Every structure is written in C-alpha cells, then in structure tokens.
Amino acid sequence: MPRAAVERVLVTGGAGFIGTHTVRRLLDDGRAVLVLDDLRHACGEPVPRPAELVRAELSSRTAAEAIAGFRPHGIIHLAAQGGVGRSVRDPAGDAQVNVVGTCAILRAAVDAGCRRVVFASSGGAIYGRARRLPSQEGDREHPLSPYGAAKLACEGYLGMFRRTFGLSSVALRYSNVYGPYQDGTGEAGVVAISIHRLLGGERPQVTGDGLQTRDFVYVGDVARANCLALAAAATGALNVGTGRGTAVREVLEILGRLAGDRAGPELIPARPGEVRHTHLLVERADRQLGWRAEVPLAAGLQQTLASFRERAGRPGAPGG
Ligand SMILES: NC(=O)c1ccc[n+]([C@@H]2O[C@H](COP(=O)([O-])OP(=O)(O)OC[C@H]3O[C@@H](n4cnc5c(N)ncnc54)[C@H](O)[C@@H]3O)[C@@H](O)[C@H]2O)c1
C-alpha cells in the first residue's frame, strides 16, 4: 500500500512503552494519529500533540465509536496485557484483553473501512523452546504460556479477517525489546528492571548462570519496523529482532560498567521452564520491509540508561 494511502493511523496502546516511540515516529512522518489506550500501563510520557488520546478499553463501545469516527487508514495494534507470569496466573484474564480485545479491534477496523493492520506479536512467546536457531517464520509455533497462545490465536484471527473481510495485515514477531520508557518495576524486561535496580543502589539480578541468550532489539528500531509495515504489502508473520543472541549476563555487565557499578550481577536460582536460548532470523523483514535493526547493543543500552537517569531526576516522571 503506498505511503500516501496511510495518512490517518490509530495506535492502540500508544501510551505504552513501544507505543510512545511509535507515535512520535508517525508524527515525525507527518501522519494524523489517534491513540486508543485505557492507561492501565501507560509509560508516563504524555501523548505528544497533535496526536489525540481516547481513553478506552479495547472491547468497549467508546473504542468502537472512536474508530468509526476517526476512520483510520491503518491501525498499529499494540495494546495488550504483557507478562508471561501474569498470563499463567490468569489465562482467562489474559485472553479477555489479548484475544477478545484484538477481535474487537479487527471488527471495528473492518466497520470503519480501515485497510491495514500491524499487529504486535512475539517471537519469544510464539516459538517457545525452539528446535533450531535462529527461529524462522515458517518454524512450528510452540507457545509455552497463555500469553504466547493468545498471540498465536490473534495471528489466526488476522488471517481470517484477511481472507473473509479483505483486511490486509501483518504480525510483527518482536524479540526482546528494550529502551527508554520501559517499565523497570514489573516482572518482564531485564534491561529496564536491571537499570531500575542499579539506579536504586541495588545489584542487578540474573537467573541461573546468566548464560541464557536473548535477542535484544532497541525500541527505536521496532518503532521504525511498525511504521514501515503500515505501508508495506507484506502479510503473515515477520520476525523483528537483531538476528543475534546475547547472554543476559553480558548485557548486565555492560550496564554495570556504564553505570559505574563495581559489584556485578547477583546470580539467583533459575526459573523452572525458562527458555535457554532464543534469537530470530530477520531476513524476511529485510526483504519485505527493507528493515534491519540498526542500533548496536552498547549504544542502545547507553541511551536507555541515560533516559532512565534523566527521568529519575525529573519531578513527577516515573523512575522506571
Ligand atoms: N516489550 C517487549 O519486549 C515485547 C516483546 C514482544 C511483543 N510485545 C508486544 O508489543 C506490544 C506493546 O508492548 P509494550 O512493551 O509497549 O507494552 P506496554 O504495557 O508498555 O504498553 C501497552 C499499552 O496498552 C495499554 N493497554 C493494555 N491493555 C489495554 C486494554 N485492554 N485496553 C486499552 N489499552 C490497553 C496499556 O495501558 C499500555 O499503555 C504488546 O502487544 C506486547 O505484547 C512486546
């Protein structure tokens, strides 16, 4: 779809971590943006003008009316209940937001004449314990949590809405996203949690031997992938990562050095069922979107630490 055809963009979850970076990028590109978010896990940065915010739950009548009124050309659907652990504790609550909420958005998209949906899926949660690395889009999906099963179910709904209602869509399977404005007080996001601990004078913690690897991708690169995917013709699933696995312990050591911490990470017992290694093959996103991750890990970590420090010193801003 040509770029000019996607001038009005709705971003669900646009007040969250990835959403905030995505909305700023869309505005920089000159697009009209409406944010739909009930602010249950907003990152604390104000929605930038001239974007408008509608505070509403995904499945609500207010949300459907806002979409009908705005008539978006494209939707970037980021709103979700994050947290694998939380989804294990409450699978029905997870499905209510992540599956039912997504169906409501897709239905409202069709009713409003929207032509394109970009969906935030998850490489880590969908591939599970991968038989081979890097994980490719054609590999068997093996979600190990309700959160991963919900992402896979949503990809199924995207395919159905494409076939039955002609709604073009793509699912971007992000790897481990990190960067400014990520919540450092929750259960997920080792970079944000570790910076939060370092700035609070505590040692970062790593489970097991710390040699488990993850594919850490900078949030600015992910926001760029979201924007490129809006105007592309790609359908199905596309991995969005760096294509490289990095040991969690190495990331914490870099952060420790940058923060001037001498104590080093603290090793805590491994979590049962934790996946040992993940990283994603990203050739398909390169071919179909012309996208590759550009921000090197050390530079991304430095920017993230600087942002957390700046916010910690800003009155009223969340520390994480
Ligand atoms: N952060 C990662 O590493 C990562 C990795 C893979 C996939 N994802 C996916 O990317 C998307 C964005 O993730 P994030 O890290 O920015 O999360 P986030 O929690 O920072 O942002 C989500 C936003 O959605 C809003 N929201 C949640 N439920 C809602 C509901 N029912 N109605 C309206 N608004 C609601 C929250 O208030 C929040 O502002 C999510 O779909 C997530 O599953 C994230």
The ligand as an ORCA input file, in Angstrom:
! r2SCAN-3c Opt
* xyz 0 1
  N       8.209     -5.219     25.206
  C       8.568     -6.349     24.582
  O       9.706     -6.833     24.722
  C       7.590     -7.035     23.666
  C       8.008     -8.207     23.015
  C       7.110     -8.861     22.173
  C       5.838     -8.337     21.963
  N       5.459     -7.205     22.629
  C       4.102     -6.694     22.390
  O       4.193     -5.340     21.989
  C       3.030     -4.617     22.420
  C       3.435     -3.381     23.195
  O       4.233     -3.796     24.311
  P       4.826     -2.757     25.369
  O       6.045     -3.390     25.913
  O       4.879     -1.410     24.771
  O       3.686     -2.845     26.497
  P       3.152     -1.697     27.469
  O       2.465     -2.422     28.592
  O       4.213     -0.719     27.801
  O       2.053     -0.948     26.575
  C       0.776     -1.473     26.378
  C      -0.224     -0.326     26.404
  O      -1.520     -0.885     26.162
  C      -2.452     -0.346     27.088
  N      -3.490     -1.353     27.311
  C      -3.324     -2.600     27.829
  N      -4.469     -3.252     27.847
  C      -5.409     -2.422     27.330
  C      -6.809     -2.550     27.085
  N      -7.470     -3.667     27.376
  N      -7.456     -1.502     26.531
  C      -6.787     -0.342     26.216
  N      -5.470     -0.182     26.422
  C      -4.786     -1.209     26.983
  C      -1.645     -0.049     28.346
  O      -2.225      0.982     29.135
  C      -0.294      0.388     27.756
  O      -0.242      1.782     27.568
  C       2.202     -5.617     23.226
  O       1.228     -6.177     22.376
  C       3.204     -6.686     23.617
  O       2.588     -7.928     23.854
  C       6.301     -6.532     23.473
*
